[in-house]
Amino acid sequence: MMPARVPKIAIVGGSGLYDPALMKDLKTIKVATPYGEPSSPVDVGVFLGTRMAFLPRHGRGHTIPPHKVNYRANIWALKSLGVERILSVCAVGSLQRKYPPGTIMFPNQFIDWTKGRQYTFYDGGKTFHVSTADPFCPEMNGLFAQGAKKLGIPHFDNGTYITIEGPRFSTRAESKMFRQFADIIGMTLNPEIQLAVEQEMCYTSVAQITDYDVWADKPVTVEEVMSTLAKNMDSTKRLLQEVLPKIPAARKVCKCGEALKNAEV
């Protein structure tokens, strides 16, 4: 059932961030898609003062590993509910010494190093070649960078996110190679972002840097990631509370809503 008031913004992910108790006027909506079931039913309500949707990327209880997430179903479900802007909250490793754990990056580029995921909605019938030259929404990225600066939250405005298949972490050799051309590393950005582009949705990422990747002396552990992530939650909540009310309902600045224009073969 379509909610009476359509949410224009959705948070995807957010392990440790989302608490249903913070949602007012909460409705949980089960969405059927042509691509199977999403990771979870979608919660819609007022979160930190803004009406929005929330979809846990890894399912409730974090039961779905990154390489098994049904990214197409997730994006389709949000689009069908009227969502136009996606805010991804995720944990990443740092590939550069100058981006320390405990800080946040708003990446503006990606490198997709995944191997076996479903990358497009256009598998036949119609063919679209969408541009991902600048895949992240510049308006959203700018608003979050401004918000972080105002609040004094250590952050970086631009950077390149490389997505690996997972669920394993990199070898030392891989990590040393990746750091030659990327700044942060994670397992969930792709194909989520290019699917959002195909649906003409704005996409931005609040990438929480939790550790130095294994190019550094000490191999990364899940314990380290979760500990740093927990410490970052307060900053992330303050950032969302600052920025969400400032995101315009109408998209007039960015061109994200025109991604399919002139893309069809």
PyMOL commands that set and color helices and strands:
alter all, ss='L'
color gray80, all
select helices_A, chain A and resi 20-22+66-68+71-80+138-151+172-178+192-198+222-246+256-258
alter helices_A, ss='H'
color red, helices_A
select strands_A, chain A and resi 9-13+23-29+42-47+50-55+85-94+104-105+109-113+155-156+160-164+184-186+202-212
alter strands_A, ss='S'
color yellow, strands_A
deselect
rebuild
show_as cartoon
